[in-house]
Amino acid sequence: MELQLGKQEHRMYTRVFDRTEEETCSVDAVVPDALGDLSALVVTEGTFCLWNLAFSDKSAQIEGCVAADVVYTEENGALRSFPVELPVKVHMSGDTLSEDVRPWLRCTLAALDARAVNSRKVRVTARLSLCLRAYRETELTLTERIESDGGAVFTHTEPLCVHVPLAVEEQTFTATQMHRFTAGQPETDRLLCHTESVLFDEVRIADGRAVVQGRVRASVSYLQQGQSCPVVETFETPFSQLLDCPADAEPCMVQASVSLTAAYLNVSTAADGATLEAEYHLVAQAVCFGEVAAECVTDAYCNTAQLQLECETIPAGTVQPAEPLHLAVEGVIACDAAALTVRAQRAELCGAAADGCDVLVHLLVTDAEQRVSCLEKRLHLPLETDGSGRAELLYALPDNLVKVPVGSSEYYIGKDRQNFNYNIVKTEGNDTYVTVFSCAQRSRSAWCGFARLRSGRSPA
């Protein structure tokens, strides 16, 4: 008896590579001849910029740099700074990698530190966390019926509704804006240091395209004319991008990543005050998920022939909407001075893992003699699940992170308004499939790690 399998085919992408690695790089930098000797380091700020991501046979190459500024004090207490560039080159190997895969990359500057070698040399060390995923275009093939040329074949079918990656897209763009300094004019028209971070405001699907909206937040430090204490200001440059999602089905959710490839800040003066011209080059990567509905054969038998059924495992599942979480953490920063004045405070995400994320808190302070120093504390925000599956942090939005009561020798990072907004998707099984889809009105079950389907075959 000859059997014919009626199949449905759906174009999709399957994840063939998923790895998170940490990379540490360091460089020895010499204080420029025009600057005085180093007495004490104050703070080191920087930003990672992605230059290139390329695939070859069984390997991936990630190239970029950490553009840092080292701020220090001279013997007379004057603040000085100089730029340092740390080249980054990461090689990842995998049997499933090739030139035809499409990437999704998230890079986080987990730590940046400087140590004085002597009065004219500094060793700067950066630690990066890189999460690289690669997708390859394939076909999702489902058996919906079994036909035969002799003898009836009885089948049992079940409805299947899954979400699969339908498109993996990438787009480069530029965001520019002119900001006005509100606290005064920077001395010598330059900054002491600056650091940038990319924040998401909204990631959604509209008219079959991925909408990625957010802002580049720049925290800049500078000296005013005739002042010895630094001023810290924050400027935000918004961006909004549309990424096409060519697919057979209508996409309904998207997971996005936006990386800086270059940052240019220029201070200019005019009669009505000083301005900061900000120009950012960025790359957005989006994985668009769509819904596939089908009737699938799960069992079959025949009265005239013995059928041997084979079970096939496919990477597919149904999705639960992302949920915002508000998490709090408390810590203590100890210091030696009897009294300090907090000049600026900042908290930033510096690493994410399955059990939560790390937050690095910076306090720029001055003592009674107006000496400037930086206090830092790394805190861990735990991410707990109900035990039915795993969760993944998609992104975090800081909101009034630091509240510091003045004390004699300790500064408390309290729980009052200490929160990050998390979007997560719970999963069942050993693998996690995530999305930033966050429409609360949609209700779906949690991700099934795999949907197991049976396909009929010819008699043995």
Beta strands, then each sheet from edge to edge (+ up, - down):
strand 1: 3-30
strand 2: 40-56
strand 3: 59-73
strand 4: 79-93
strand 5: 102-118
strand 6: 121-148
strand 7: 153-180
strand 8: 193-206
strand 9: 209-222
strand 10: 231-244
strand 11: 251-270
strand 12: 273-302
strand 13: 310-314
strand 14: 323-327
strand 15: 331-334
strand 16: 341-353
strand 17: 356-366
strand 18: 372-382
strand 19: 396-399
strand 20: 410-413
strand 21: 419-424
strand 22: 427-428
strand 23: 447-448
strand 24: 451-455
sheet 1: 1+ 6- 5+
sheet 2: 2+ 3- 4+
sheet 3: 7+ 12- 11+
sheet 4: 8+ 9- 10+
sheet 5: 13+ 24-
sheet 6: 14+ 21- 19+
sheet 7: 15+ 20-
sheet 8: 16+ 17- 18+
sheet 9: 22+ 23+
end
